[in-house]
């Protein structure tokens, strides 16, 4: 099985029998780091696309990926409406409207769980607004990324493929009860986002502590759309995992890096 980080919260997962995407967002502006060279057509061979929530940096390129291939999208009702508004084929968009939905695709199984978005703390919001400035906010509003992509119900996804379990979170706002329920089953790989809160390293560490994965791959730490975004120093998270969760390994991927699991 192969896993590729596409930047932000995006991944491509494949083996000899299946290929699917999670939150594939490739678009960047000229200030973004690192540079993303892939285009929607480069990943359009995937059969399924799973979406965590409706924000632009998770869903913005999905209509283009779908248009370039034959993939089916699975997402919340709000995200489904956004995809249709931006031209996705209605017959290939599937809305998840119940918690703990399980879908068997033969080569792998996907399970959707209701989750929550991380809370943007005051310090982060103030710093972001200072970077953007009034003119920048107006420019972003005209571009449609502020109001054109409503959040909707947040989903986390668990995949079982080749006997290997993978859990993807597109945002780290889970409650303690949610994590406790998910921890009832063993987990091989945790894909955890480090973005959206000044205490995100500690927040992500709690996911690792409760879910006890064999391996964790942090994501969403890149500076994907300045000045809305900023790069996150994830070294404190990596160090704390090594110090407090000795049974969990950490792998930090470069943009578009593909690894074998």
MOLIN-V434506 format. One record per residue. N is the residue number from 0. PHI is phi in whole degrees, 0 to 359 (999 if undefined). PSI is psi in whole degrees, -180 to 180 (* if undefined). Layout:
[[N,PHI,PSI] [N,PHI,PSI]]
//
This chain:
[[0,999,141] [1,238,142] [2,230,133] [3,233,129] [4,274,127] [5,260,11] [6,88,165] [7,44,-127] [8,259,13] [9,271,140] [10,217,152] [11,241,130] [12,235,133] [13,206,156] [14,219,-164] [15,291,-14] [16,246,-16] [17,213,155] [18,209,121] [19,218,163] [20,241,152] [21,233,125] [22,46,53] [23,284,105] [24,234,115] [25,250,-20] [26,296,141] [27,219,166] [28,253,-179] [29,291,-16] [30,266,-5] [31,294,145] [32,218,136] [33,287,169] [34,286,136] [35,257,120] [36,263,-16] [37,286,149] [38,242,162] [39,308,-38] [40,294,-21] [41,286,-18] [42,239,16] [43,282,-1] [44,281,-8] [45,292,146] [46,273,-29] [47,227,151] [48,233,126] [49,248,131] [50,241,134] [51,277,-39] [52,194,178] [53,269,3] [54,296,153] [55,301,-34] [56,279,10] [57,237,-25] [58,233,-11] [59,301,-33] [60,262,0] [61,298,-45] [62,303,-39] [63,292,-39] [64,296,-43] [65,296,-41] [66,296,-33] [67,278,-11] [68,216,-149] [69,234,23] [70,290,152] [71,256,140] [72,253,140] [73,234,124] [74,196,-178] [75,287,169] [76,296,-40] [77,295,-45] [78,296,-36] [79,298,-43] [80,297,-38] [81,295,-45] [82,301,-44] [83,294,-37] [84,296,-30] [85,260,18] [86,101,7] [87,291,151] [88,290,120] [89,303,-36] [90,287,-9] [91,246,11] [92,248,124] [93,238,119] [94,271,132] [95,269,119] [96,237,16] [97,217,149] [98,286,151] [99,57,51] [100,273,133] [101,242,131] [102,234,124] [103,262,116] [104,258,11] [105,88,-68] [106,283,-19] [107,201,165] [108,240,139] [109,239,134] [110,235,131] [111,255,137] [112,230,137] [113,296,136] [114,221,-164] [115,220,156] [116,277,146] [117,299,147] [118,277,126] [119,286,114] [120,281,163] [121,301,-41] [122,298,-44] [123,293,-44] [124,299,-45] [125,298,-43] [126,295,-40] [127,294,-45] [128,297,-35] [129,294,-40] [130,293,-41] [131,289,-51] [132,76,163] [133,302,-43] [134,292,-38] [135,295,-39] [136,297,-42] [137,296,-38] [138,294,-42] [139,293,-36] [140,296,-42] [141,294,-32] [142,287,-14] [143,89,1] [144,276,-10] [145,276,-52] [146,253,-12] [147,280,-7] [148,225,77] [149,296,151] [150,300,-57] [151,71,-172] [152,293,128] [153,277,137] [154,240,142] [155,252,153] [156,234,133] [157,246,130] [158,243,138] [159,240,114] [160,220,123] [161,60,33] [162,77,6] [163,250,133] [164,255,133] [165,229,133] [166,237,126] [167,248,129] [168,246,131] [169,270,-15] [170,207,153] [171,251,61] [172,247,19] [173,298,144] [174,280,165] [175,298,-39] [176,295,-40] [177,299,-48] [178,295,-38] [179,297,-43] [180,297,-43] [181,291,-25] [182,284,-6] [183,294,-20] [184,244,143] [185,294,153] [186,225,131] [187,274,-47] [188,227,129] [189,250,127] [190,253,107] [191,239,131] [192,277,139] [193,242,79] [194,201,146] [195,104,-2] [196,202,142] [197,293,-17] [198,255,26] [199,297,-30] [200,295,-40] [201,289,-38] [202,297,-47] [203,295,-35] [204,299,-36] [205,296,-37] [206,301,-46] [207,296,-44] [208,299,-40] [209,277,-44] [210,278,-22] [211,52,55] [212,287,158] [213,289,-33] [214,217,142] [215,235,137] [216,240,113] [217,285,150] [218,211,177] [219,68,13] [220,273,-4] [221,282,158] [222,272,81] [223,276,-23] [224,203,70] [225,298,147] [226,269,8] [227,296,-38] [228,252,169] [229,208,151] [230,292,144] [231,251,131] [232,281,106] [233,264,5] [234,301,-39] [235,300,-38] [236,297,-49] [237,301,-45] [238,296,-41] [239,291,-35] [240,297,-46] [241,298,-37] [242,282,-37] [243,249,-16] [244,231,70] [245,297,-19] [246,273,-2] [247,249,128] [248,270,159] [249,235,134] [250,231,120] [251,257,121] [252,263,151] [253,274,161] [254,306,128] [255,68,8] [256,293,138] [257,245,133] [258,235,161] [259,258,138] [260,246,*]]
//
